[in-house]
């Protein structure tokens, strides 16, 4: 599955609340639309300098956003991403 990078200008990104990101402290992986949610899942394992606890919390935010935008997520945990 190819995931296209969702467009978000620096200005628009700066206007997002911290809670609009999978990783709010780092302001990484915005979740404000379906395209960004898909992108956050695809790029999840590329996020650097975060703890497993931060990944657990980010995964919960991603799952909630996926539900909001009616995106099916087959992985039950972020640890399952990329494993088949």
Secondary structure, DSSP 8 states (H G I E B T S, - for coil): ---------HHHHHHS-GGGEEETTTTEEE-SSHHHHHHHHHHGGG--S--HHHHHHHHHHHHHHHHHTT-----SSGGGTT--
